[in-house]
Amino acid sequence: MLNVTVCVVVYNAIEHIQECLDSLMAQDYPIHHYELLFIDNNSTDGTKELLLYYNRHYSHVRTLINPVIGIAGSRNLGLRHARFDYIAYIDSDCVAPRDWLSKLVAGYEKYAKEEPKLVAVGGANRPPRNTNLLYDSLDIMLNTFLGSHGSVQGKRYERDRYVPHIPTVNVLYFKPILLRLGGFDVTFGNIAEDQDLSYRLGTAGYRFIYMADTAVLHKLRSTWAGWFKNMYVYGKGRMWLIRKHHHKTDMMLIAPLLLILSMFAPLLSFLSPLLQGPLLYFPLLFFFSVIECARVRRFALAPALFLLYVGTHFAYGIGEIAGLLKNRDFYRLEVSAAQSVRSEKK
């Protein structure tokens, strides 16, 4: 049986962290075979105090305080301080099923026998269902190519399969390989650091396997403005990835950028009626939204799904433009000031 460190990076997550904690404490995996390692970015909303309480009262819970806010650097801290050779990452706004860790470990042990270059296994993350209009629309959108480009970030595959990337919201890595490649690139700060790591691992010949039965509940941005802001950030991260890994460029992933640029074409339609063509994006996307809602028998969601597609595509594209204009190295986040705050057990 594998010994595993479960690492969670946290910052001002008091709204969700208790549910995340409860789900990780309730895992059916033997308690002496895993530890919980929380990296707190010096939260000010009570999160840090809650984690320190668990730190004091439970022998398998540890908390590190990293006063420099940044996901990449904090995940590297987790790598360096993890006690075990296998490290699982999950986000603080996620809730893991009771058998989550057991399934990840069983999957890794199974596939490692067949694939000598295996470095990670992981699964999907899904928004809560039947809670609000945004989450219900996201549940449909993320399971489509136009919504997630087939990424396991949202796409729900029915069978286990090789994939080029598994997000750190739900993944189990073999730690020594990550350390050998230098861990996460801190110049990505809070975005795309896991995709960059996957690119480097893939280039080195390592493999990832998606497991269909290991999904976690992910409480994504719960407001429309919050979701679109997040898509802007994702778009910026995507452009930084393209600038660093030119050979990995996927034209479909820069389609939102091209979409925004194409919207200027109708202004020149006096030169040719064909320049009004980009406007077809809107009726075609609405038709697609209706089809997707019909497929899951939720017709009333079609208008919201259409608006979600449009807002997501445009926010992502604007983010890609920002990623062209801003150098990611400007956002380098140092982690040398991190300190352990584990206190004596009572």
N, C-alpha and C positions, 0 to 999 in steps of 0.2 A: 504493500500500500504506500502510495506516494505521500511525502510530507509537503505541505503547501502553505505558502504565505498568501493571504488574501489582502491586497493593497487597495485602499480607497483614498483618493485625494479629495480634500474637503475645504470649502471656503464659504462661510456664512450660509450654511445649509440647514438651519434649525427647522425649517418647514418640512424637510423630508428625511433628515438623518436618522430619526428615531425608528422609522419603518425599515430603513436600510439596515440599521444595527440589529433590530429584532430579527430580521430575516437571516442575517449572517450568523447571529448567535444560535439560531434554531436549526442550523444545518444538521442533517443526519450523518454527516461525516464524523468519524471518531475525533473527539475534541483534542486528543493528544497528538493528532496527526496534522493539525492546521493551527495557524495563528492569524489574528486580524491585526493588520498594521495600518493605522490611519495617519496620513500626512495632512496636517491642518495648516492652512496658510494664515495663521494668526487671526482666526475668526473673531468677530466682535459682537455676534448676535446670540451668544450662549452656546454655540456649537462646540467651541473649544472646551468649555467647562464640562459639558456632557461627556465628551470623549475622555477627558481626564478622570472623570468619575469611573468610567468603565476601565480605564487604564489602572486605577488603583484597586479595583475590586475583582477583576478577572485576570487570572494568570496568563491566559492566551490572547489578551488584548494589549497592544502597545500603541502609543501615540507619539509622533514626532511633530514638533512645531517648526515650520519653515516660514519665517517672516516675509520672505520674498514671494509674492504671489506669482504662480506660474505652474501649469499642469506638467509640462515637459520636465522641468527641473525637479518638481515634487515626485514625479514617477521615477526619476533617476534615484532620488533619495530612497524610495521604496526598494528599488533594485539593490542598492548598496547595503541597506540595513535589513533586508529580508533574511531570516534565519535559514530558509530552506531553498533547495535548488529549483523548485517549481513555484511560480508566482502567478496568481490570478488577479486580474484587474476588474473592478466593477465601479460604476459611478455612484456618488452619494445620493442621487435622486432615483435610484433603482431599488427594486424589491426582488430578491432572489427566491425562487421556489425552494422548498426544504431539501430537495435532492439535487440542487444545482451543482454543488461542488462534487458530489459523488458521481454525477453523470459526466462532468468534465474530466475527472480523473480516470474513470472507466474508459472514456473515449480515447484519452491520450494513451493509456496503456494498451488498448486494442490496436490503434493505428500505428503506434510506434513500432510494433512488431512487423508491420507491413511496409512502413515508409521510414527508412533510416535517416532521411533528412527532415523529418517532422520537427517543427519548432513550436507550433501552437495549435490548439483547438479552441473553438468558441461557438457562440450562437447568436441568434437575433435578439433584438430588443423591441418591445411593442408598447405603444401608448395604452393607457387605461381605456377600456371600452365602456360605452354608454354612460359617459360622465359629462361631456359637454360637446358642443358643435365642432370645435376645433379638433379635439382628440378623435372624434368619430370620423371626421374628414381625413385626418392624418392617417388613421388606420387603413383607409382605402388607398390614399395617395402613395404612401411609402411602399405599398406592395405592388406598385406598377413601375414599368420602365421609365416613364416620364416623371415619376416622383422620386426614384432613388437610383436610377441607372443600374438596377440589378444588384446594388450593394447589399450585403447582409446587414447593414445598418437598419434597413427597413424591410427588404424583400424577404418573404417567408418561403423558403424552399422546403419541399416535403421529404427530401432524402439528404443524407450526409453527402458532402461533395468537397472536392478541392476548390479553394478560392484563393485569389491573389492577396486578400487582405481581410483581417478580422478586427473590428474596432475594439478599443480597450474598455468599452463599456461592458464587455462580456467575453473574456478570453483567459486562457491558461497557457502560459509560456514556460519553456525550459530556460531558466534564468542564465546559465553560463553562456549560452549563445548570444543573448542580448548584451551581456557585459563585454563579450569579445568584440562586438560590433560598435561598442561605445554608447549603448543605450539610446535614449531619446535625444534628438537634436534640440537643444534649448533655444536656438534662434527662432523656432516656431512658436515659442511662448505657450499660448493656450489653444492653438488650432493646428490641426493636420499633423501633429507630431507622431501620432500612431500610424498614419498612412505613410509618412516618410520612413518610419522604421520598417514597415512592411515592404516598401520598395527596396530598401537596402538588404533586408533578409532574403527577399526573392531573388535579387541580383546575385547574392552569395549562394543561391541554390537551395534554400530552405523552403519547406512547404507548410501550408496552412490547411486545416480541414474544418469545414463548417459542419456543426452537428444540429440536426433538425429539431431535436427534442430538448434543447437547453436554453430556451428563450427566457429573458428576464423582463419584468415589467419596468418600463422607463417613463418616469413622469417628466416628459418633455416640456418645453416652454408652454405655459398654460394660457397665454394670451396671444392674439394675432400679432400684435406689435412685437412681442417678445420672440415669437417664432420667426418673423421676417428679419428681425435684427440678427438672430442666430444664423439665418441663411446668408445674410450679408457677410458675416464673419467666416462662414464655411467657404463662401466664394473667394474671399481674400486668401484663405488658406490653400484653396485649390490652385490659385495662380502662383502662389509661392512654391507649391510642389512642382508645377510645370516649369517654373524658372530654374529649379534645382535639378529636376529629373526630366530633361528634354526628351529622352528616349521613351518615356512613359506617357507622353502626351496622347490623350484620347480626344478626338475632335468632338465627340458627343458631350464631353464635359466642359467644353468652351462654347457650346451652343447657346447658353444664356447670354454670354457676352455678345455673340453674333446677333442674337435676337434683339438686344437693346440697340445695337448699331443699325440694324435693319429698319428700326422704327422711324429712322430719319428719311428713309427712301420715299415714303408717300409725299413728303414735302416737295419732292421733285417730280411728282406725277404729271406735271404739265409737259414734261419732256417725253414721257411714255406712260400709258395706262398700266403697263406691266409693273411699274414701280409701286403700285398699290398692293402688290402681291403679299407683302409681309402682314398686311392687315387680316389676311385669311387665318392667321394664327389664332385669333380670338374665337370665331365661330367653330373652327375645327376642334379647338381645345374644349369648347363647351359641349360639342357633340361627343367627344371622347369622355368627358366627365359624366354625361348622361349614361353612356354605355357602361362605364365602370360601376356606377350606382345601380344600374339595372342588374348587373352581374351579381351583386351582393344583395339585391332586393331592398335597396334603401334609396328610392327615387328622390325623396325629399332633400337629400344631401347634395344633389347635383349643383345647385347654385353656389353653395359654400365650397364644394370641391373645386369648382371652376375658379373661384376667387383665390383659393389656396394655391392652385397650380400657378396662376398668373403672378401672384405676389411672391411665391417661392422662386420662380424663374427670374423675375426681374430683380429681386433682392440679391440672389446669387450672382447674377450678371454684374450688378453694380459693385458687389464685393470683389469680383474678378478684376474690374477696372481699378479698384483701390489697391489690389494686390500687384498690379502693374506699376502703380505710381509710388508705392511704399516698399522700402527695402526691409525684408524680414529681419536682417541682422540688427536693425535699429531696436528691435524688441528683445534683444538677448536678455535673458533673465538669469542672474547668478544665484547659486544656492549655497554658497560657502557659509552663509550665516546660520544655516539650519542647526538646530540643537535638539537633543533628546530631552524630553521632559518627563520621562517615566519616573514615577515616584515609588517609594517603598510600598509593598503590599500590606494591607491591613489584615 
